[in-house]
Amino acid sequence: MVVITDMCTVVEELFSNNYQLTLNWLCVYLVSVPPTKQRLIAKYAYVANVNSPLGPNAEINLCQLEKMTMIAPHAQQEFWWFVEMDDGRRGYVPANYVMVCHLVSVP
């Protein structure tokens, strides 16, 4: 049995070896907001809107495959999540630009 301890690592490995695929087959489509402290990975790059309706400089930039930790969903805008990036930056990101990293066991 092969145990994959971090789905984020699997995604990085696939892309670093130039596999021709989309992230959709790895996506977990969420029915509800993930619990706080959940590990996330960026599916796509995103450039923050400095004049965001969420507030001035509330959004942060994302690079594809960048890792982060879920802090909380926005109080009124459920499709925006407040996250902390691994480099310490904090801010809102669009929920559909990230996916949850799961621990997976492969037989």
C-alpha positions as CSV (number, residue, x, y, z in Angstrom):
1,M,0.0,0.0,0.0
2,V,1.3,3.5,-0.9
3,V,0.3,6.3,1.5
4,I,0.1,9.8,0.1
5,T,0.4,12.1,3.1
6,D,-0.2,15.4,1.4
7,M,-2.3,16.0,-1.7
8,C,-0.6,19.3,-2.2
9,T,2.7,17.4,-2.7
10,V,1.0,15.2,-5.3
11,V,-0.2,18.2,-7.3
12,E,3.2,19.8,-7.2
13,E,4.9,16.6,-8.4
14,L,2.4,16.2,-11.3
15,F,3.0,19.8,-12.4
16,S,6.8,19.7,-11.9
17,N,7.0,16.7,-14.3
18,N,5.0,18.6,-16.9
19,Y,2.1,16.2,-17.0
20,Q,-0.7,17.4,-19.3
21,L,-3.7,17.6,-17.1
22,T,-6.0,20.0,-15.4
23,L,-6.5,20.3,-11.7
24,N,-10.2,19.5,-12.1
25,W,-9.7,15.8,-11.6
26,L,-8.1,16.5,-8.3
27,C,-10.6,19.1,-7.1
28,V,-12.9,18.4,-4.3
29,Y,-16.1,20.4,-4.9
30,L,-17.1,21.7,-1.5
31,V,-20.7,21.7,-0.4
32,S,-19.8,23.8,2.6
33,V,-17.0,26.0,3.8
34,P,-14.0,23.9,5.1
35,P,-13.3,24.1,8.8
36,T,-10.7,26.6,9.9
37,K,-7.1,25.6,9.9
38,Q,-7.8,23.4,6.8
39,R,-4.9,23.3,4.4
40,L,-5.6,24.7,0.9
41,I,-3.7,25.0,-2.4
42,A,-4.3,27.5,-5.2
43,K,-5.7,25.9,-8.4
44,Y,-5.1,29.1,-10.3
45,A,-3.2,32.3,-10.1
46,Y,-5.2,35.4,-9.0
47,V,-4.3,39.1,-9.0
48,A,-5.9,40.9,-6.1
49,N,-8.2,43.9,-6.7
50,V,-6.9,46.8,-4.7
51,N,-10.4,48.5,-4.9
52,S,-12.2,45.3,-3.7
53,P,-15.7,45.7,-2.3
54,L,-14.5,43.5,0.5
55,G,-12.4,46.5,1.7
56,P,-9.2,48.3,0.7
57,N,-6.4,45.9,0.2
58,A,-8.5,43.0,1.6
59,E,-7.6,40.6,-1.2
60,I,-4.2,39.0,-1.7
61,N,-2.4,37.7,-4.9
62,L,-2.2,33.9,-5.5
63,C,0.3,31.9,-7.5
64,Q,-0.8,28.6,-8.8
65,L,0.0,25.7,-6.4
66,E,0.7,28.1,-3.5
67,K,-0.2,26.7,-0.2
68,M,-2.2,28.4,2.6
69,T,-4.3,27.8,5.7
70,M,-8.0,28.6,5.9
71,I,-8.8,31.1,8.7
72,A,-12.5,31.9,8.1
73,P,-15.1,32.7,5.4
74,H,-16.1,36.3,4.8
75,A,-19.1,37.2,7.0
76,Q,-21.3,38.4,4.1
77,Q,-19.5,37.0,1.0
78,E,-19.4,33.2,1.4
79,F,-17.3,32.7,-1.8
80,W,-14.4,34.7,-0.3
81,W,-12.2,33.1,2.3
82,F,-9.7,34.7,4.6
83,V,-6.5,32.7,4.5
84,E,-2.9,32.9,5.8
85,M,-0.3,32.1,3.2
86,D,2.7,30.0,4.1
87,D,4.9,33.1,3.8
88,G,2.7,34.9,6.5
89,R,0.6,37.1,4.2
90,R,-3.1,37.3,5.2
91,G,-6.2,38.3,3.2
92,Y,-9.2,37.2,1.2
93,V,-9.0,34.8,-1.8
94,P,-11.9,33.6,-4.1
95,A,-13.0,30.2,-2.8
96,N,-13.3,28.8,-6.3
97,Y,-9.6,29.5,-6.9
98,V,-8.5,27.1,-4.1
99,M,-9.0,23.5,-3.2
100,V,-8.7,21.5,0.0
101,C,-5.6,19.4,0.5
102,H,-6.7,15.9,1.8
103,L,-4.7,13.0,3.2
104,V,-5.2,10.1,0.8
105,S,-4.4,6.4,1.1
106,V,-3.9,4.5,-2.1
107,P,-4.1,0.7,-2.0
